């Protein structure tokens, strides 16, 4: 029986949570959705994520420059804000991250992942997010090849676009995120002869400095600063591969 070729499609999230990296690990190809237009003020994961600050889950959001493109821009064209307010916000984030995570066991080995994001000269949101994602994938031993949707130039919208993306990279199985049921038309995959599987990620508790009860859904940096890359890699390996 031929092995399935599993394709995952995901936006280039800002300092993503563990579920993103599990999805990348389980896929044979990870397609980064960078050509679609989004509202730069939208509270989507491509520009915000939660950290545990002062023992409470707290949003960190990246401001996006308006430039001449207006409020709706392709992800690949978005630029990180660089005005005085943005720079002040980034300094605040650095201080908050150091104060809340500085005592975590693996902070000395991991904090550059956070600091480097905000000190880069490249203003592109896609480039910064992908630089972070690629570094974490290397730390976790995830070697899944990455393709950008802008290179594929898929037609259609929503689920029809996902079907075309899977076909264009030679996939026969689409690995869906767990929050897609509200907008995804599953029948389009079946009618196209594709298999649909869900990531079904439920985060298992781990030690968190400064927390009472375990807080799920935080950036992967929360796990990395608390447990380190080797332990995080082992936790991802606990989840079954897609067959």
Helices and strands as residue ranges (DSSP letters): E 6-10, H 18-26, E 29-32, E 37-39, E 48-53, E 56-61, E 72-74, G 75-77, H 84-101, H 107-119, H 125-139, E 145-148, H 149-152, H 158-168, E 173-176, G 180-182, H 186-191, E 195-198, H 220-237
